[in-house]
């Protein structure tokens, strides 16, 4: 029988536990697994090696000559694996770079704050990359670790290298000059924007997912997207450009206030911005674990993932958000 190309270290760990205990029940308790699962792993290892490793009777368990020959090799492999995992764990102490898109946005900031409380020994550093499209390239290149945003709006080639966990269906709003005819309303029906030109990041390559969401929202509603504006970096510059153009801006209800403007929630229906926590596939870091736990805790406590009956969201986003809800009860919203 040809030698196996790969042996799962879990199988070796099961073998070593039984070889040292010479008792399946004690070995299972030592590994915190069911005895049936332990026996299954040992049988699988025997099949893969083409060798019987134990002599089992109703009264005792002993090693066969092949089992005795395997034992020192298995111990060395497991010791090497433990060394590797220990070195990797030490490397996890590096700062985790967390993109919050824009300073002042509430959702990401709250999640980050709670994650820092849950993992006080981790350094979680905030970054501000403006949009998820821009951040996604940085995530894949390893220059960022985590971001927030509309995952369904990314190019499929970018999504293929990333993972996501739904965070929030965030109600959308419009930011208006304070003397705009609609500024006196507590809420702005989408129908009232008919004939308006609204800015939604057109021309900004870092926020394409947001512009796409706006196009889907305004389709068939007679709302025009504003043409590209000079790319403004920072709240002060963005506010200055908006004051100069006096163009309404599509935003979310927690968008930071700008001088000379008012923010009004949109209704009829309530458009929703689907926010996910996004990270590159394969990332393992205690800070990411803390962020995912923080998302689950806050989303559950505040109903962030409960869609209102009159909520609007593209079908593609609903599918992605539903698919991304974790099965792990520790992080399930």
Residue pairs with C-beta under 8 A, 6 or more apart in sequence:
1 50
4 48
4 49
7 45
7 48
7 49
9 77
9 78
9 81
10 41
11 41
11 42
11 44
11 45
11 48
12 45
12 74
12 77
12 78
13 31
13 78
14 27
14 31
14 33
14 38
14 41
14 42
14 45
15 41
15 42
15 45
15 53
15 67
15 70
15 71
15 74
16 71
16 74
16 75
16 78
17 27
17 28
17 30
17 31
17 38
18 24
18 27
18 38
18 42
18 54
18 61
19 53
19 54
19 63
19 67
19 71
19 74
20 27
21 27
21 30
22 60
22 61
22 62
22 63
23 61
24 35
24 38
24 39
24 61
25 35
27 38
28 34
28 35
28 37
28 38
31 38
42 53
42 54
45 53
46 52
46 53
49 66
49 70
51 64
51 66
51 67
51 70
52 64
52 66
52 67
53 63
53 64
53 66
53 67
53 70
54 61
54 62
54 63
54 64
54 67
55 61
55 62
55 63
55 64
63 71
88 284
92 284
92 285
92 286
93 122
93 123
94 123
95 123
95 124
95 125
96 122
96 123
96 124
96 125
96 145
96 146
96 285
96 287
96 288
96 291
97 125
97 127
97 143
97 144
97 145
97 146
98 108
98 112
98 124
98 125
98 126
98 127
98 144
98 145
98 146
98 147
98 287
98 291
99 108
99 126
99 127
99 128
99 129
99 135
99 138
99 144
99 146
99 147
99 148
100 108
100 109
100 112
100 126
100 127
100 128
100 148
101 108
101 128
101 129
101 130
101 131
101 132
101 135
101 147
101 148
101 149
102 128
102 130
102 235
102 256
103 128
103 235
103 256
104 235
104 255
104 256
105 252
105 254
105 255
105 256
106 254
107 148
107 167
107 168
107 170
107 254
107 275
107 304
108 148
110 298
111 148
111 167
111 277
111 291
111 294
111 295
111 298
112 124
112 126
112 291
112 294
114 294
114 297
114 298
115 122
115 124
115 287
115 290
115 291
115 293
115 294
116 122
116 124
116 290
118 290
118 293
118 294
119 286
119 287
119 289
119 290
121 286
122 285
122 286
122 287
122 290
123 287
124 287
124 290
124 291
127 144
129 135
129 138
129 144
129 147
129 206
130 204
130 206
130 207
130 233
131 149
131 201
131 204
131 206
131 207
131 208
131 209
131 210
132 147
132 148
132 149
132 150
132 151
132 153
132 154
132 207
132 209
132 278
133 153
133 154
133 155
133 158
133 205
133 206
133 207
133 208
133 209
134 205
134 206
134 207
135 144
135 147
135 149
135 206
135 278
136 147
136 154
136 158
136 162
136 278
137 158
138 144
138 147
139 145
139 146
139 147
139 161
139 162
139 278
139 279
139 280
140 158
140 161
140 162
140 280
142 280
145 279
145 280
145 283
145 285
145 287
145 288
146 277
146 278
146 279
146 283
146 287
146 288
146 291
147 277
147 278
147 279
148 167
148 275
148 276
148 277
148 278
149 209
149 210
149 275
149 276
149 278
150 209
150 210
150 213
150 273
150 274
150 275
150 276
150 317
151 159
151 162
151 164
151 274
151 276
151 278
151 320
151 324
152 209
152 274
152 314
152 316
152 317
152 319
152 320
152 321
153 208
153 209
153 210
153 212
153 213
153 317
154 162
154 209
161 280
161 281
162 278
162 279
162 280
162 281
163 278
163 279
163 280
163 281
163 283
164 276
164 277
164 278
164 279
164 320
164 324
165 276
165 277
165 292
165 295
165 324
165 325
165 326
165 331
166 274
166 275
166 276
166 277
166 299
166 305
166 321
166 324
166 325
166 333
167 275
167 276
167 277
167 295
167 299
167 304
167 305
168 274
168 275
168 299
168 304
168 305
169 272
169 273
169 274
169 275
169 304
169 305
169 306
169 307
169 308
169 311
169 313
169 321
170 252
170 253
170 254
170 272
170 273
170 274
170 275
170 304
171 252
171 253
171 265
171 266
171 270
171 271
171 272
171 273
171 308
171 311
172 217
172 250
172 251
172 252
172 253
172 265
172 266
172 270
172 271
172 272
172 273
173 250
173 251
173 252
173 253
173 255
173 263
173 264
173 265
173 266
174 182
174 188
174 193
174 198
174 248
174 249
174 250
174 251
174 263
174 264
174 266
175 242
175 248
175 249
175 251
175 255
175 258
175 261
175 262
175 263
176 182
176 183
176 188
176 248
176 261
176 262
176 263
176 264
177 183
177 243
177 246
177 248
177 260
177 261
178 260
178 261
178 262
180 246
180 248
180 262
182 188
182 192
182 193
182 248
182 264
183 262
183 264
185 192
185 264
186 264
187 264
187 265
187 266
187 267
188 264
188 265
188 266
188 267
189 266
189 267
189 268
190 217
190 221
190 223
190 266
190 267
190 268
190 269
190 271
191 221
191 268
193 218
193 221
193 223
193 248
193 266
194 221
194 222
194 223
195 222
195 223
196 223
196 224
196 248
197 223
197 224
197 225
197 226
197 247
197 248
198 214
198 218
198 223
198 224
198 225
198 226
198 247
198 248
198 249
198 250
199 225
199 226
199 229
199 242
199 245
199 247
199 248
199 249
199 250
200 210
200 211
200 213
200 214
200 215
200 225
200 226
200 249
200 250
201 207
201 208
201 210
201 211
201 214
202 211
202 225
202 226
202 227
202 228
203 227
203 228
203 229
203 231
204 211
204 228
204 231
210 250
211 225
213 273
213 314
213 317
214 225
214 250
215 225
216 314
217 223
217 250
217 271
217 312
218 224
218 225
226 245
226 247
229 241
229 245
229 247
230 241
232 238
232 240
232 241
235 256
235 258
238 258
239 258
239 259
239 260
239 261
242 249
242 258
242 261
243 258
243 259
243 260
243 261
251 263
252 273
253 263
253 265
255 263
257 263
267 310
268 310
269 310
269 311
269 312
270 308
270 310
270 311
270 312
271 311
271 312
271 313
272 307
272 308
272 311
272 312
272 313
274 313
274 317
274 318
274 320
274 321
276 320
276 321
276 324
277 291
277 292
277 295
279 288
292 326
292 331
293 330
293 331
295 331
295 333
296 326
296 330
296 331
296 332
296 333
298 304
299 305
299 333
300 332
300 333
304 333
305 321
305 325
305 333
307 313
313 321
325 332
325 333
326 332
